[in-house]
Amino acid sequence: MSTDLDDPRFTAVGLFAEAYTGLTARFAAQFEEHRLSAVEFEVLMRLARSPGSRLRMTDLAGQTSLSTSGVTRVVDRMDRDGLVCREACPSDRRSSYAVITPAGRTRLDQVLPGHLALVQQWFIGQLSPDQLTGMLDSLRTIRDAVNPCATAGSADAPVVEAA
C-alpha cells in the first residue's frame, strides 16, 4: 500500500517549515550586522521579556531550541561578551539564572528596529488582522502541545501551588 503524497498533512508541515526557513534566512543577515547569531538574539529576547529580565537556565532551555548543555555553552559565550551574566538561585543552589546585562539590552535595542521592520515586511504585513489572530492562536495551541515547558519562568506561566 502506497502513502498518499498529496496528504494535506505533508502540505501543512512543509509550508510551515518553508515559511520558517525563509523568515530565518531574512533575519540572519540583519542579526549578523549586529554581531549576533539567531540563537543569541533569541536568548536576549527571552531574557528581556521575562520577569526581572532573567530566567533559570533550565527554563531558558525549555523556551529555546537549545538543550540544557547548549544553553550553558551559549550563555557562557554571551557572558564572556558581556551580554548576559549568571546569578545564583537563592532557593536552589543547583540552579542559576541567566540575566540580560545593560550591554545586552543595548545590543538588543540596536537590533530591534531593523528586526521589527523585517517582521512587518515579511511576516505580519503578509496577513490580515484576522489571519494573524487565528495563526497566533493556532501556533500557541501547537506550541503548548509539543513544548509544554516553553512558558516556564515567564509571566504567562501557570502558577503551581505547593500541596
C-alpha positions in Angstrom: 0.0 0.0 0.0 1.4 3.4 -1.0 1.3 6.5 1.1 -0.7 9.4 -0.4 1.9 12.0 -1.1 -0.8 14.6 -1.6 -1.9 14.2 2.0 -2.6 17.7 3.3 -0.7 16.9 6.5 2.5 16.9 4.4 1.5 20.2 2.9 0.8 21.8 6.3 4.1 20.8 7.8 6.0 21.6 4.6 4.6 25.0 4.3 5.3 25.8 7.9 8.9 24.6 7.5 9.4 26.6 4.3 7.9 29.8 5.9 10.1 29.4 9.0 13.3 28.7 6.9 12.5 31.7 4.7 12.0 34.0 7.6 15.1 32.9 9.5 17.2 33.5 6.3 15.8 37.0 6.1 16.6 37.7 9.7 20.1 36.1 9.8 21.8 38.8 7.8 20.4 41.6 10.0 21.5 39.8 13.2 25.0 39.4 11.7 25.2 43.1 11.2 24.8 43.4 14.9 27.3 40.6 15.7 24.6 38.3 17.0 23.6 34.8 16.0 19.9 33.9 15.8 20.3 31.9 19.0 21.9 34.8 20.8 19.1 37.1 19.7 16.6 34.5 20.9 18.3 34.3 24.3 18.4 38.1 24.6 14.7 38.4 23.7 13.6 35.6 26.1 15.5 37.2 28.9 14.4 40.8 28.2 10.7 39.7 28.0 10.9 37.7 31.2 10.1 38.9 34.8 13.2 40.6 36.2 14.9 40.1 32.8 16.1 36.7 33.9 15.3 33.0 33.6 16.5 29.9 35.2 18.9 28.1 32.9 16.5 25.1 32.6 13.6 27.4 31.8 15.7 29.2 29.1 16.4 25.8 27.6 12.7 25.0 27.6 11.9 28.2 25.8 14.5 27.9 23.1 15.7 25.4 20.6 18.7 24.5 22.8 19.4 21.6 25.1 20.4 22.4 28.7 24.0 21.9 27.7 23.5 24.0 24.6 22.1 26.8 26.7 25.1 26.6 29.1 27.5 27.0 26.1 25.6 29.9 24.6 25.2 31.7 28.0 28.9 31.1 28.7 29.8 32.7 25.4 27.4 35.6 25.9 28.7 36.1 29.4 32.2 36.5 28.1 30.9 39.0 25.6 29.1 40.9 28.4 25.6 40.4 27.1 24.3 38.3 29.9 25.5 37.2 33.3 24.7 34.5 35.7 23.1 34.8 39.1 22.8 32.2 41.8 19.3 31.0 42.5 18.7 31.8 46.2 16.1 29.0 46.6 18.0 26.2 44.8 21.8 26.1 44.9 21.9 23.7 42.0 20.2 26.3 39.7 21.3 29.6 38.3 19.7 32.4 36.4 20.8 33.9 33.1 20.2 37.7 33.3 20.4 40.2 30.5 23.1 42.9 31.2 22.8 46.6 30.3 25.2 45.8 27.4 22.9 43.0 26.3 19.9 45.3 26.5 21.7 47.9 24.5 22.6 45.4 21.8 19.0 44.2 21.7 17.8 47.8 21.4 20.1 48.3 18.4 18.8 45.2 16.7 15.1 45.5 17.3 14.1 48.4 14.9 15.5 46.6 11.9 14.2 43.2 13.1 10.7 44.6 13.6 10.8 46.1 10.1 11.7 42.7 8.6 9.0 41.0 10.7 6.5 43.6 9.5 7.6 43.3 5.8 7.9 39.5 5.6 5.5 38.1 8.2 2.9 40.4 9.9 2.4 42.5 6.8 1.5 39.5 4.8 -1.5 38.7 6.9 -4.8 40.5 7.6 -5.5 41.2 11.3 -8.0 38.2 11.5 -5.4 35.9 9.8 -2.8 37.0 12.3 -5.1 36.4 15.3 -6.0 32.9 14.0 -2.4 32.0 13.3 -1.2 33.1 16.7 -4.0 31.1 18.4 -3.1 28.1 16.3 0.6 28.4 17.0 0.1 28.7 20.7 -2.1 25.6 20.7 0.6 23.6 18.8 3.4 25.1 20.9 1.7 24.1 24.1 1.2 20.6 22.9 4.7 19.9 21.6 6.7 22.1 24.0 4.7 22.5 27.3 7.9 23.9 29.0 8.0 26.9 26.6 6.4 29.3 29.0 8.3 28.2 32.1 9.5 31.1 34.1 7.5 33.7 32.1 4.8 35.9 33.5 2.3 33.8 31.5 3.4 30.5 33.1 0.7 28.9 35.2 1.4 29.1 38.9 1.8 25.7 40.6 0.9 25.8 44.2 2.7 23.5 46.7 0.4 20.9 48.3 
